[in-house]
Structures are given as C-alpha cells and as structure tokens.
Amino acid sequence: MDDDRPDVLLTGLLFYDLVLTGLGKPPTPGEEIWTAGMGCGPGGIANLAVATARFGLRTSLATVFGDDFYGEYCRDVLCDQEDIDLSLSRTADGWPTPVTVSLATGHDRALVTHGQEPPYSQDVLMGDPPEARTALVHIEAEPREWIAKAAANGTHVYADVGWDPSQEWSRDLLDQLALCHAFLPNETEAMAYTRTDSAVAALGTLAELVPVAVVTRGGDGAVAVDQTTGEYAEVPALAVDVLDATGAGDVFGASFVTASLGGWPLAERLRFAVLAAGLSVQQHGGALAAPGWYGVDRWWRSLTDPDLRKTYGFLADRLPADVGPPVRHAPVTPPARQH
C-alpha cells in the first residue's frame, strides 16, 4: 500500500529575506558600505520547507503570509516553484509579511527585522494536524499543543531549539523531548541545557532523554547517538568557503530527516547532513540556498579528492536516478510578475 501521508510537517514564522554578502566588516554608524553580493527570497520556516522539498519529500507547511508583495512573492516561490503543500497556510489581511535584512560578514551575520506577531498561532494553523511521517519543530519554553497531537498520531518529531536570550537555559524545556524521536541542538545550546562542558558530554545526557540525539558543532562537524540502532557517530565538517551561513542548520536538519527516512546508517546520515549544510553556505542564505539532490549530485560528480571520494562513496548508491532540475538560487531582485 502506498503511503500518501506527508513526509514532513512544518509550521512557523515565514520571512522575506534580503541578504547582503561580501561586506568584509559590519558597517558603523554614519558609514555606507557598498557590496556586490545580494540575494533575496523566502526565509524563516521556508528554509526547512524548501530544504526538505528539494530532497523530494512531500512537505506540508502551515504558516502565515501577509497580503503584500512580500507575502505574494514568497507564496508563489514555495507553491509554484518548490511544490510545497500550503493547504494549512493562511493569508492575513492587513498584516505585513516580516522582512529581514541579513548583513553577512565572514562566518557570522547581523539581522534586522521588520514585523509583527502573526495573527494565527501555530496551534490554530495546525488544528488537528494531519498524520505525517515526520515533523520538524522548534521547541520553545511554552509547549505547543499540536506537537503532542502529532506525536500521538505516530509522527516522528525531530526537534531543534534556539538561543535563550535570558541565558537561564531552563531544563524544563527538555521535558518536551518525551514527545520527540530526535533532538538536534548545536553544541552551545546542548551544553547550556545539560549543564555540561563538552559536546560529547552533552550528547550523553541528551541520549537518555530522546531516541536519537545529535549535537552540531559548526566547523567541527557533528556527533550523534541513535539508541534505536545502538550506533554512535562523529564526523568532521567539510572545508568550504562560507558566503553566508543563514539557514545552514535548517539544511542540516532537513538532510538528516531525509537520510533517516531512507533508513541510512547513522554515520551516513551525519555525513550527508554535514555535506548539504556545507553546500548551502556557499550560496546566499535563506531557503533558496538549499542544494537538494541536484546540488549533492553535482558535487559528487565533480569530486576529485580521493579521500572524500572514499568517505562519501555511499552516495553512489544513495543518489536517486532522477535528481531533478537545477535548483534556483536566490535572485538579486525578485523577477517581474508575469501577467
């Protein structure tokens, strides 16, 4: 019997991203900096949605679009270009789509956002969530009701978490991991929430709370434990020139879910996620930096380093016969609407 459930269920806030790169250094008050690097496109939760869709996963997104140019443009890109199911999403009259300007300098960035709280909460958008194979969620201090409903439906919940501006790092948040199949924080978050002093030590604590625990380490790669298979893996990052790291964590998560749905060994799942994230940071950030199967295939076919050919040799058996058309990266300006 064919499984016609969504592969991935997503909800969260969408942004229109304007990314400026090649700045060299942040601007100071009263200073004007010119740069030749710029890209625009959907961001926020769209980063995850596009990343999963480009790996051929049936992606259902519940978000809010403003009834303005930015909302219309983002909806067109996600629905018409990326084939993402937006049936759970809504357009809000009179509400402006949030806009973020990202100033990328080296391995870091500064963000300035214009926006308002959305008129519909995640729980309202989701209602009784459809049955799905997985859900990628961002857990926060206040639990979302829809996540518990999704888990009760048999959906495997893959969760990440963000920076705690209060820096209290309340362990109460970790109680929500009881609903999760996997947890994928970065090492700063993982160590803070577990009160440990290394990524490996944090991983050990998290592995007692969730079946699959992953700690990402930026330029140092990632470590993970899968209690369901008894596997442990630690992989390095790829040496790449970083143009913009916006959305790299989302690409990592989407890639890990893709490989997990394929039943890959843990080390392959991690290497695949590290690779996809490494490819994404070489493009202007946001959703349209996601490489998809096309980008991974192009990298594999052009690879000449013998050590990497050996390390990533599993891709020869994992890449689909049809990797799809070339992905569209962030344009400098939105294309003119066709009438």
NUBA-69032 format. One line per field, with one value per residue (C-alpha): x, y, z. Coordinates in steps of 0.05 Angstrom, whole numbers. Each point is the difference from the previous one (the first is absolute). Layout:
BEGIN
px c(X ...)
py c(Y ...)
pz c(Z ...)
This chain:
BEGIN
px c(0 27 12 -32 13 43 73 11 -47 24 -26 32 11 18 44 20 76 46 72 60 68 73 -2 68 -21 -64 -19 9 -49 5 37 -23 28 -10 0 -11 -31 -75 -57 -73 -52 -43 31 -18 -41 7 73 -22 -58 43 57 -46 -39 65 16 -66 -37 -75 1 -61 10 -46 20 -28 11 -14 -46 58 53 47 -54 -24 71 18 -65 14 71 -20 -62 14 76 15 -66 -13 -70 -28 -70 10 27 -40 5 -14 -34 36 58 70 44 62 62 71 63 61 69 48 73 45 -29 -50 -57 -42 -75 -50 -74 -64 -62 -58 -26 -40 -76 -3 38 33 -54 -55 34 10 -66 -2 64 -2 36 70 63 41 -6 58 -13 33 -15 -9 -13 -76 -19 -42 -62 5 66 -31 -57 49 40 -64 -14 64 39 75 17 70 13 50 4 24 43 -30 7 -11 58 -36 -2 -57 3 -76 4 32 -64 -29 51 -47 -41 60 34 62 32 51 28 67 55 -10 -73 12 53 -41 -64 37 49 59 67 7 -42 13 -21 -63 -15 4 -51 -47 4 -36 -58 -13 11 45 44 43 46 24 68 5 69 16 -56 -50 -8 -60 -28 -58 -28 -47 59 56 42 47 32 45 15 41 -26 20 52 -40 2 -59 -40 -60 -17 -74 -44 58 -28 -68 33 37 -65 -37 56 4 -75 6 55 -38 -63 46 23 74 53 12 70 -29 -58 50 48 -58 -27 69 10 -66 10 70 -27 -54 48 33 -64 -38 -38 -72 -44 28 71 -23 37 -51 18 23 52 26 4 37 50 10 11 52 37 73 29 14 -12 -67 -18 11 -35 -61 0 -68 -30 10 -55 -42 -9 -66 1 -38 30 -48 12 53 -20 -14 42 -18 -9 30 -69 -68 -18 -55 -68 -27 -69)
py c(0 69 46 66 36 63 -18 64 45 71 63 65 72 17 60 34 1 51 -24 44 -35 18 57 -16 33 25 72 53 57 53 -46 -26 -66 -23 -74 -39 -60 -2 -51 -2 -52 -35 -13 -22 -64 1 -21 -68 -6 12 -43 -61 11 2 -69 -25 -3 15 63 31 71 38 74 70 44 74 29 40 -6 -39 -51 -10 -9 -51 -39 -3 -26 -53 -25 8 -6 -48 -41 7 -15 65 -24 11 71 65 70 54 64 62 -37 15 -59 5 25 -15 33 -44 31 -59 11 -61 -57 45 46 56 1 57 -20 39 -36 -14 -60 -44 1 -76 -44 -66 -38 37 -12 -74 -15 -76 -11 -50 -65 8 -43 54 71 48 46 56 -11 61 12 -2 -69 -2 -43 -23 -35 -47 -14 -15 -47 -35 -10 -39 57 -2 69 28 61 55 59 72 47 19 76 -5 -49 -39 -63 -30 -76 0 9 -68 -31 9 -51 -54 14 -1 -53 42 64 40 60 33 -10 67 -15 -73 16 56 -41 -61 38 -36 25 -37 -21 -73 6 38 -55 -52 37 12 -73 -18 45 -13 -60 38 56 43 58 44 33 49 -3 -62 -42 -39 -58 -44 -61 -43 -42 -37 -30 5 43 57 45 60 34 62 60 12 54 52 74 29 53 2 -50 21 -62 -50 -32 -9 -34 -46 -20 -10 -43 -42 -13 -19 -50 -26 -13 -39 -44 18 -17 55 19 8 42 47 4 15 55 31 -1 32 54 13 8 48 50 11 35 60 -22 -14 -54 2 -18 -73 -46 -57 -64 40 38 -62 -38 57 1 -75 -2 56 -28 -18 -5 -74 1 35 -48 -57 33 18 -62 -19 55 -44 -45 54 52 -9 -14 65 57 51 65 50 36 74 42 67 54 69 29 -35 -16 42 -32 -30 24)
pz c(0 -18 58 -22 66 -2 11 40 38 16 32 21 -20 -71 -19 -64 3 -32 8 -12 -3 -11 50 31 65 31 -16 54 14 -54 -48 -67 -27 -72 -16 -64 37 10 -2 19 13 52 69 70 -2 -76 9 26 -49 -62 26 10 -64 -41 26 -29 67 -1 42 34 27 47 2 -8 -61 1 -54 -29 -54 45 20 -71 -25 55 -12 -75 12 51 -36 -74 -2 58 -1 75 26 30 14 76 -11 1 -28 51 -23 22 32 -28 -18 45 -37 23 -26 12 0 -10 22 -2 40 37 -17 30 -10 -1 -4 -11 21 48 37 -49 9 2 48 -19 37 -37 -68 15 35 0 -40 -57 8 -25 0 34 27 7 59 39 74 44 74 -12 -27 -64 4 -72 13 50 -48 -56 44 20 -75 -6 -31 16 28 -16 44 5 48 -3 41 68 5 76 3 54 -43 40 0 1 -75 -6 27 -70 -27 26 -63 -46 -41 -12 28 -40 40 -13 51 35 11 18 53 30 8 27 44 -32 -26 -66 -59 14 73 -21 -50 55 42 -59 -22 65 -18 -74 -47 -49 25 -46 20 -56 8 -58 -30 42 -30 41 50 10 36 -25 57 -47 -38 52 -46 18 -53 -3 -66 -20 -38 -72 -14 -39 -13 37 -38 48 56 3 2 2 63 -34 -59 48 34 -66 -27 63 -4 -74 15 61 -41 -47 57 -9 53 50 -27 -70 26 35 -59 -47 45 9 -75 -17 53 -28 -70 24 32 -68 -25 23 62 12 -30 -70 22 12 -48 -8 -36 -60 40 35 -65 -34 58 -2 -75 3 60 -13 71 11 75 -8 -57 49 59 -41 -43 28 -43 -61 26 34 -54 -37 -75 -11 41 -29 -37 21 63 -2 47 30 -54 9 -9 -4 -72 -32 9 -65 -21)
